[in-house]
Amino acid sequence: MTVLYQAPTVKKAFLILRSIAKSDNGLGISQLARSLAIGKSTVHGVVGALESVGAVNRDPVTKRYALGLTLFELGRAAYSRIDLNDAARPILESLMEKTEESVFLGIRHGGHVTILDIVEPSHDLKITASVGMTIPLLAGATGKVLLAAMGMKKAATLIQSNELPKFTDHSITDPSIYLEAVKAVIRNGYGVDDEEYLTGVRATAAAIKNHDHASPAAIWVVGFKSGINRSRLERMAIETRRAGEAISRRLSDPGSSRQGWDYAG
């Protein structure tokens, strides 16, 4: 049996936002209360909370409320995520075919990276995960490329203000060594993880550059060390970099999404 949690205040907030969105000139407290059959005191309280987070703005002259910039920013982030998935999907598939390993797409949210998409190979021995899962920001190759995308000054500040986690015996916990790894990403255009996040697992990653995207993004390839020797790891890293660059190009030029999707072509 599924239990649906009821949150009346949240529902009322969305009703109010929808009503305001449909209005050309905004709505006042009394208008909202009448049209939604909600008490004025309740509407006043909900609207006040929405105004405090920038979801609505009050015109000081008309006393009417219009949608605020916070909703615009959230909507933009949602659309950016859709654009990112659409632009990246064929390249994820191509990269999986070239590397024959699991390929991930993700964006940074604070101290974590959220998986947006994954393409897995057909063979049984593979790394798997689910869309929506998160990994720590400072985990393996993905963390290195996202920190490199910040620039060395911001990366150094973040590293120095956070204790580097020890996921495995191979994890880099020395800030100076980690910073050198970030510098290597800037030089090479890709990051490498040799059992730093998961024992027995190797990975490569590359950042996705898109000035319009709300959150920093990355693409990474993950496989078991037993099937990835040093030479193959290097080839995998180069392919990952090329894939990241191809996604970046597609995002900066929407028209390219209709052209050939094989990034090596």
One Martini backbone bead per residue (centre of mass of N, CA, C, O) as a GRO file, in nm:
protein
  265
    1MET     BB    1   0.095   0.036   0.023
    2THR     BB    2   0.045   0.374  -0.055
    3VAL     BB    3   0.167   0.669   0.102
    4LEU     BB    4   0.036   0.995   0.102
    5TYR     BB    5   0.179   1.291   0.155
    6GLN     BB    6   0.047   1.573   0.308
    7ALA     BB    7   0.093   1.932   0.190
    8PRO     BB    8  -0.094   2.201   0.208
    9THR     BB    9   0.104   2.444   0.182
   10VAL     BB   10   0.239   2.356  -0.080
   11LYS     BB   11  -0.016   2.348  -0.252
   12LYS     BB   12  -0.091   2.646  -0.211
   13ALA     BB   13   0.165   2.762  -0.334
   14PHE     BB   14   0.111   2.649  -0.621
   15LEU     BB   15  -0.160   2.783  -0.666
   16ILE     BB   16  -0.054   3.070  -0.643
   17LEU     BB   17   0.160   3.056  -0.868
   18ARG     BB   18  -0.033   2.986  -1.098
   19SER     BB   19  -0.212   3.236  -1.077
   20ILE     BB   20   0.011   3.445  -1.123
   21ALA     BB   21   0.110   3.331  -1.401
   22LYS     BB   22  -0.182   3.394  -1.546
   23SER     BB   23  -0.120   3.684  -1.486
   24ASP     BB   24  -0.045   3.995  -1.630
   25ASN     BB   25  -0.060   4.201  -1.345
   26GLY     BB   26  -0.116   4.045  -1.114
   27LEU     BB   27  -0.176   3.975  -0.756
   28GLY     BB   28  -0.359   3.996  -0.477
   29ILE     BB   29  -0.464   3.881  -0.185
   30SER     BB   30  -0.772   3.899  -0.236
   31GLN     BB   31  -0.775   3.765  -0.514
   32LEU     BB   32  -0.655   3.496  -0.426
   33ALA     BB   33  -0.862   3.419  -0.211
   34ARG     BB   34  -1.109   3.413  -0.399
   35SER     BB   35  -1.010   3.223  -0.637
   36LEU     BB   36  -0.913   2.985  -0.411
   37ALA     BB   37  -1.060   2.965  -0.137
   38ILE     BB   38  -0.869   3.129   0.068
   39GLY     BB   39  -0.756   3.259   0.330
   40LYS     BB   40  -0.603   3.557   0.381
   41SER     BB   41  -0.401   3.471   0.600
   42THR     BB   42  -0.284   3.235   0.441
   43VAL     BB   43  -0.195   3.386   0.190
   44HIS     BB   44  -0.011   3.585   0.334
   45GLY     BB   45   0.186   3.372   0.448
   46VAL     BB   46   0.271   3.232   0.182
   47VAL     BB   47   0.361   3.485   0.025
   48GLY     BB   48   0.577   3.569   0.227
   49ALA     BB   49   0.753   3.317   0.187
   50LEU     BB   50   0.794   3.351  -0.121
   51GLU     BB   51   0.927   3.633  -0.101
   52SER     BB   52   1.179   3.550   0.079
   53VAL     BB   53   1.284   3.355  -0.184
   54GLY     BB   54   1.194   3.496  -0.471
   55ALA     BB   55   0.920   3.381  -0.607
   56VAL     BB   56   0.806   3.670  -0.533
   57ASN     BB   57   0.680   4.001  -0.621
   58ARG     BB   58   0.614   4.333  -0.495
   59ASP     BB   59   0.427   4.596  -0.578
   60PRO     BB   60   0.433   4.905  -0.419
   61VAL     BB   61   0.177   5.024  -0.568
   62THR     BB   62  -0.037   4.776  -0.632
   63LYS     BB   63   0.019   4.512  -0.441
   64ARG     BB   64   0.121   4.310  -0.642
   65TYR     BB   65   0.198   3.984  -0.764
   66ALA     BB   66   0.493   3.836  -0.899
   67LEU     BB   67   0.718   3.665  -1.042
   68GLY     BB   68   1.033   3.556  -0.964
   69LEU     BB   69   1.372   3.480  -1.016
   70THR     BB   70   1.384   3.202  -0.887
   71LEU     BB   71   1.200   3.060  -1.097
   72PHE     BB   72   1.375   3.120  -1.339
   73GLU     BB   73   1.626   2.965  -1.239
   74LEU     BB   74   1.489   2.689  -1.210
   75GLY     BB   75   1.390   2.667  -1.501
   76ARG     BB   76   1.665   2.690  -1.633
   77ALA     BB   77   1.788   2.439  -1.502
   78ALA     BB   78   1.587   2.235  -1.617
   79TYR     BB   79   1.640   2.295  -1.919
   80SER     BB   80   1.946   2.242  -1.911
   81ARG     BB   81   1.925   1.944  -1.841
   82ILE     BB   82   1.777   1.860  -2.095
   83ASP     BB   83   1.989   1.962  -2.296
   84LEU     BB   84   2.220   1.789  -2.190
   85ASN     BB   85   2.099   1.511  -2.243
   86ASP     BB   86   2.048   1.547  -2.547
   87ALA     BB   87   2.346   1.615  -2.627
   88ALA     BB   88   2.488   1.354  -2.484
   89ARG     BB   89   2.369   1.074  -2.552
   90PRO     BB   90   2.513   0.992  -2.827
   91ILE     BB   91   2.800   1.020  -2.698
   92LEU     BB   92   2.774   0.809  -2.481
   93GLU     BB   93   2.729   0.575  -2.678
   94SER     BB   94   2.994   0.607  -2.835
   95LEU     BB   95   3.185   0.579  -2.590
   96MET     BB   96   3.097   0.296  -2.512
   97GLU     BB   97   3.184   0.159  -2.779
   98LYS     BB   98   3.492   0.241  -2.755
   99THR     BB   99   3.533   0.126  -2.441
  100GLU     BB  100   3.333  -0.089  -2.307
  101GLU     BB  101   3.204   0.104  -2.086
  102SER     BB  102   3.080   0.284  -1.843
  103VAL     BB  103   2.872   0.579  -1.885
  104PHE     BB  104   2.867   0.914  -1.747
  105LEU     BB  105   2.635   1.172  -1.630
  106GLY     BB  106   2.694   1.493  -1.457
  107ILE     BB  107   2.621   1.711  -1.175
  108ARG     BB  108   2.672   1.969  -0.964
  109HIS     BB  109   2.582   1.960  -0.598
  110GLY     BB  110   2.785   2.091  -0.428
  111GLY     BB  111   2.920   1.800  -0.262
  112HIS     BB  112   2.794   1.673  -0.531
  113VAL     BB  113   2.713   1.418  -0.782
  114THR     BB  114   2.468   1.388  -1.028
  115ILE     BB  115   2.310   1.146  -1.201
  116LEU     BB  116   2.163   1.166  -1.535
  117ASP     BB  117   2.333   0.939  -1.697
  118ILE     BB  118   2.353   0.600  -1.855
  119VAL     BB  119   2.587   0.377  -2.030
  120GLU     BB  120   2.587   0.033  -2.093
  121PRO     BB  121   2.720  -0.250  -2.147
  122SER     BB  122   2.653  -0.589  -2.237
  123HIS     BB  123   2.833  -0.693  -2.042
  124ASP     BB  124   2.857  -0.820  -1.716
  125LEU     BB  125   3.136  -0.670  -1.652
  126LYS     BB  126   3.017  -0.396  -1.468
  127ILE     BB  127   2.931  -0.071  -1.400
  128THR     BB  128   2.664   0.039  -1.183
  129ALA     BB  129   2.368   0.258  -1.185
  130SER     BB  130   2.155   0.534  -1.099
  131VAL     BB  131   1.953   0.766  -1.165
  132GLY     BB  132   2.018   1.013  -0.900
  133MET     BB  133   2.266   0.946  -0.799
  134THR     BB  134   2.543   0.998  -0.572
  135ILE     BB  135   2.863   1.160  -0.546
  136PRO     BB  136   3.132   1.274  -0.434
  137LEU     BB  137   3.316   1.534  -0.534
  138LEU     BB  138   3.603   1.398  -0.415
  139ALA     BB  139   3.571   1.163  -0.637
  140GLY     BB  140   3.805   1.109  -0.822
  141ALA     BB  141   3.790   1.214  -1.147
  142THR     BB  142   3.543   1.399  -1.127
  143GLY     BB  143   3.652   1.598  -0.914
  144LYS     BB  144   3.899   1.700  -1.072
  145VAL     BB  145   3.745   1.831  -1.318
  146LEU     BB  146   3.560   2.023  -1.151
  147LEU     BB  147   3.791   2.177  -1.014
  148ALA     BB  148   3.938   2.268  -1.270
  149ALA     BB  149   3.690   2.439  -1.375
  150MET     BB  150   3.727   2.664  -1.147
  151GLY     BB  151   4.014   2.682  -1.079
  152MET     BB  152   4.284   2.698  -0.873
  153LYS     BB  153   4.187   2.891  -0.651
  154LYS     BB  154   3.914   2.750  -0.584
  155ALA     BB  155   4.027   2.467  -0.547
  156ALA     BB  156   4.216   2.530  -0.310
  157THR     BB  157   4.001   2.632  -0.115
  158LEU     BB  158   3.832   2.372  -0.106
  159ILE     BB  159   4.055   2.176  -0.013
  160GLN     BB  160   4.144   2.343   0.249
  161SER     BB  161   3.828   2.331   0.370
  162ASN     BB  162   3.860   2.014   0.317
  163GLU     BB  163   3.857   1.692   0.387
  164LEU     BB  164   4.010   1.432   0.248
  165PRO     BB  165   3.887   1.142   0.156
  166LYS     BB  166   3.907   0.786   0.249
  167PHE     BB  167   3.806   0.533   0.045
  168THR     BB  168   4.099   0.421   0.000
  169ASP     BB  169   4.436   0.334  -0.018
  170HIS     BB  170   4.445   0.536  -0.294
  171SER     BB  171   4.372   0.789  -0.178
  172ILE     BB  172   4.387   1.139  -0.186
  173THR     BB  173   4.490   1.331   0.119
  174ASP     BB  174   4.686   1.534  -0.006
  175PRO     BB  175   4.651   1.852  -0.105
  176SER     BB  176   4.906   1.888  -0.289
  177ILE     BB  177   4.856   1.634  -0.463
  178TYR     BB  178   4.572   1.706  -0.557
  179LEU     BB  179   4.652   1.970  -0.700
  180GLU     BB  180   4.833   1.829  -0.908
  181ALA     BB  181   4.598   1.671  -1.036
  182VAL     BB  182   4.446   1.924  -1.129
  183LYS     BB  183   4.670   2.034  -1.310
  184ALA     BB  184   4.669   1.788  -1.502
  185VAL     BB  185   4.388   1.845  -1.613
  186ILE     BB  186   4.454   2.117  -1.744
  187ARG     BB  187   4.668   1.995  -1.938
  188ASN     BB  188   4.494   1.729  -2.056
  189GLY     BB  189   4.156   1.725  -2.015
  190TYR     BB  190   4.183   1.502  -1.781
  191GLY     BB  191   4.088   1.240  -1.555
  192VAL     BB  192   4.220   1.005  -1.303
  193ASP     BB  193   4.129   0.673  -1.163
  194ASP     BB  194   4.319   0.457  -0.929
  195GLU     BB  195   4.140   0.336  -0.682
  196GLU     BB  196   4.025   0.600  -0.515
  197TYR     BB  197   3.710   0.511  -0.474
  198LEU     BB  198   3.739   0.208  -0.589
  199THR     BB  199   3.821  -0.100  -0.554
  200GLY     BB  200   3.917  -0.216  -0.871
  201VAL     BB  201   3.883   0.081  -1.003
  202ARG     BB  202   3.862   0.261  -1.311
  203ALA     BB  203   3.891   0.612  -1.431
  204THR     BB  204   3.747   0.868  -1.644
  205ALA     BB  205   3.745   1.236  -1.706
  206ALA     BB  206   3.531   1.521  -1.812
  207ALA     BB  207   3.450   1.827  -1.883
  208ILE     BB  208   3.169   2.051  -1.933
  209LYS     BB  209   3.124   2.322  -2.147
  210ASN     BB  210   2.873   2.570  -2.023
  211HIS     BB  211   2.767   2.890  -1.971
  212ASP     BB  212   2.440   2.828  -1.946
  213HIS     BB  213   2.484   2.640  -1.719
  214ALA     BB  214   2.404   2.603  -1.383
  215SER     BB  215   2.588   2.337  -1.374
  216PRO     BB  216   2.845   2.153  -1.342
  217ALA     BB  217   2.988   1.917  -1.575
  218ALA     BB  218   3.024   1.553  -1.651
  219ILE     BB  219   3.228   1.286  -1.786
  220TRP     BB  220   3.242   0.917  -1.734
  221VAL     BB  221   3.458   0.627  -1.704
  222VAL     BB  222   3.392   0.280  -1.595
  223GLY     BB  223   3.611   0.014  -1.461
  224PHE     BB  224   3.784  -0.268  -1.429
  225LYS     BB  225   4.116  -0.321  -1.375
  226SER     BB  226   4.143  -0.607  -1.508
  227GLY     BB  227   4.053  -0.454  -1.804
  228ILE     BB  228   4.262  -0.195  -1.730
  229ASN     BB  229   4.528  -0.085  -1.847
  230ARG     BB  230   4.738   0.169  -1.897
  231SER     BB  231   4.691   0.198  -2.201
  232ARG     BB  232   4.378   0.193  -2.189
  233LEU     BB  233   4.344   0.432  -1.996
  234GLU     BB  234   4.461   0.644  -2.189
  235ARG     BB  235   4.257   0.604  -2.419
  236MET     BB  236   4.007   0.658  -2.246
  237ALA     BB  237   4.080   0.951  -2.173
  238ILE     BB  238   4.081   1.067  -2.459
  239GLU     BB  239   3.789   0.992  -2.528
  240THR     BB  240   3.663   1.155  -2.298
  241ARG     BB  241   3.762   1.431  -2.386
  242ARG     BB  242   3.629   1.429  -2.667
  243ALA     BB  243   3.341   1.401  -2.559
  244GLY     BB  244   3.334   1.660  -2.390
  245GLU     BB  245   3.388   1.849  -2.630
  246ALA     BB  246   3.138   1.766  -2.798
  247ILE     BB  247   2.924   1.855  -2.596
  248SER     BB  248   3.014   2.148  -2.577
  249ARG     BB  249   2.957   2.215  -2.874
  250ARG     BB  250   2.652   2.147  -2.873
  251LEU     BB  251   2.576   2.360  -2.653
  252SER     BB  252   2.697   2.617  -2.812
  253ASP     BB  253   2.559   2.461  -3.082
  254PRO     BB  254   2.249   2.360  -3.148
  255GLY     BB  255   2.276   2.286  -3.458
  256SER     BB  256   2.476   2.038  -3.411
  257SER     BB  257   2.254   1.826  -3.313
  258ARG     BB  258   2.181   1.765  -3.633
  259GLN     BB  259   2.439   1.636  -3.664
  260GLY     BB  260   2.690   1.458  -3.631
  261TRP     BB  261   2.775   1.237  -3.336
  262ASP     BB  262   3.062   1.155  -3.405
  263TYR     BB  263   3.334   1.287  -3.242
  264ALA     BB  264   3.565   1.145  -3.437
  265GLY     BB  265   3.452   1.258  -3.730
   0.00000   0.00000   0.00000
